[in-house]
């Protein structure tokens, strides 16, 4: 049973880049020093229309449309995972002052030829890698 979600890395990288370079961002779940919700660049994980999606939170002028949503490559088979709806997505910050940057992980993965990004929806752990073809047993 799969408990991880896999997305196309180039599609997610386009969302990450758009969120970082956008004029402004949609508010995330975190709160700043003022007590209001932050609007930091992030990827948002949510379910909508029977599928799981990952999208950047960047808002831009009309001449810079956001990339198409990145849909999970398969469904979760673990029934205990409850993903948030599109109205209250789970945020994955792209820039973090306290540790490794998710944006750097994504950029490095694309540069190294990785084609998948994996998200554990329970812990929000993220990883990048390549899809390996399995050989049939002899």
Secondary structure by P-SEA (a helix, b strand, c coil): ccccccccaaaaaaaaaaaaacccccccccccccccccccbbbbbbccccccccccccccccccccccccccccccccccbbbbcccbbbbbbccccccccaaaaaaaaaaacccbbbbcccccbbbbbbbbbbcccc
